[in-house]
Amino acid sequence: CNGNKLHVRETRDMNDAILSTNLNGRAKECGGEMHVSIIQCASLHNYGCAAFEMAAIAEGLNDGIYYERVGLWDIAPGSLIIEEAGGRAEFRLRDPDDVRKGTDGVASTKKIFDELRTFIFR
């Protein structure tokens, strides 16, 4: 970033974690209302832009993201940047024969990655 190497934040655990997710992509209709399952964390944000949310992780401003049905083109570059900044990322196509159906996945600091991964890929 402007000649400086990026580093992910030193997250202690999920109680310390600042996360982002695509709330609308995760919402499910239930009796005329929309419900969203969220993981226990210190704070949850939705900036509305996967690229911005992922850049915040690499910059150490945020700890992780978890998404369902997000476009591959929205997360591919950010995944690489997060990994180069010391984090981890894993995304899976919902339909390997049609990338337009989106991906599910997580990207975060190494400390909380496995817990986020389990939440999405249970």
C-alpha positions in Angstrom: 0.0 0.0 0.0 1.9 3.1 -1.3 5.1 1.1 -1.0 4.4 -0.4 2.5 3.8 -4.1 3.0 0.3 -4.9 4.3 -0.1 -7.1 7.4 -3.3 -8.6 8.9 -4.3 -7.7 12.4 -3.2 -9.9 15.4 -6.6 -11.2 16.3 -6.8 -12.8 19.7 -10.0 -14.8 19.1 -13.5 -14.5 17.8 -14.5 -12.3 20.8 -11.9 -9.8 19.5 -12.8 -10.2 15.9 -14.2 -7.5 13.7 -16.0 -9.2 10.8 -17.9 -8.4 7.6 -20.5 -10.4 5.7 -23.0 -10.0 2.9 -26.2 -9.9 5.0 -28.6 -9.9 2.1 -26.8 -12.8 0.4 -27.2 -14.8 3.7 -30.8 -13.8 4.5 -33.5 -16.5 4.4 -37.2 -15.9 4.4 -39.0 -17.1 7.5 -42.7 -16.3 8.0 -42.6 -13.0 6.0 -39.4 -11.8 7.7 -35.7 -12.1 6.6 -33.4 -13.9 9.0 -29.6 -14.1 9.0 -27.4 -16.4 11.0 -24.3 -14.7 12.2 -21.2 -16.0 14.0 -20.4 -14.7 17.5 -17.8 -11.9 17.2 -16.9 -8.5 18.7 -18.5 -6.6 15.8 -20.1 -7.3 12.5 -20.1 -4.9 9.5 -21.5 -4.8 6.0 -19.9 -2.2 3.8 -21.7 -3.5 0.7 -18.4 -4.0 -1.3 -16.5 -7.3 -1.0 -13.3 -5.7 -2.4 -13.3 -3.0 0.2 -14.0 -5.4 3.1 -11.2 -7.7 2.0 -8.8 -4.8 1.6 -9.6 -3.8 5.2 -8.5 -7.3 6.4 -5.2 -7.0 4.5 -4.6 -3.5 6.0 -5.3 -4.8 9.5 -8.5 -2.8 10.0 -10.8 -5.8 10.0 -10.3 -9.5 10.9 -12.3 -11.5 8.5 -15.2 -11.9 6.1 -17.6 -14.7 5.4 -19.9 -14.8 2.4 -22.5 -16.9 0.7 -23.4 -16.4 -3.0 -20.7 -13.8 -3.7 -19.3 -13.4 -7.2 -15.9 -14.9 -7.9 -14.9 -11.7 -9.6 -15.6 -9.9 -6.3 -13.3 -12.0 -4.1 -10.5 -13.4 -6.2 -8.1 -10.5 -6.1 -8.8 -9.8 -2.4 -8.1 -13.4 -1.5 -4.6 -13.2 -2.9 -3.9 -9.8 -1.2 -5.1 -11.2 2.2 -2.9 -14.3 1.8 0.1 -12.1 0.9 -0.6 -10.0 4.0 -0.4 -13.1 6.2 -4.1 -14.2 6.3 -5.9 -17.2 4.8 -8.8 -17.5 2.3 -11.0 -20.3 1.0 -13.9 -20.0 -1.5 -15.9 -22.7 -3.2 -18.0 -22.3 -6.3 -21.7 -23.1 -5.5 -21.9 -24.7 -9.0 -18.6 -25.7 -10.6 -20.3 -25.6 -14.0 -21.7 -22.1 -13.6 -19.5 -19.4 -12.0 -22.4 -17.0 -12.1 -24.1 -18.8 -9.3 -21.5 -17.4 -6.9 -19.1 -18.7 -4.3 -19.3 -19.4 -0.5 -16.3 -18.8 1.6 -14.2 -17.0 4.2 -11.0 -14.9 4.4 -9.4 -13.9 7.7 -6.4 -13.7 9.9 -5.0 -17.2 10.6 -6.0 -17.2 14.2 -9.8 -17.3 13.5 -9.8 -18.9 10.0 -10.7 -22.4 11.1 -13.7 -21.3 13.2 -15.0 -19.1 10.3 -14.4 -21.9 7.8 -16.4 -24.3 10.0 -19.3 -21.9 10.3 -19.6 -21.6 6.5 -18.8 -25.1 5.4 -20.7 -27.1 8.0 
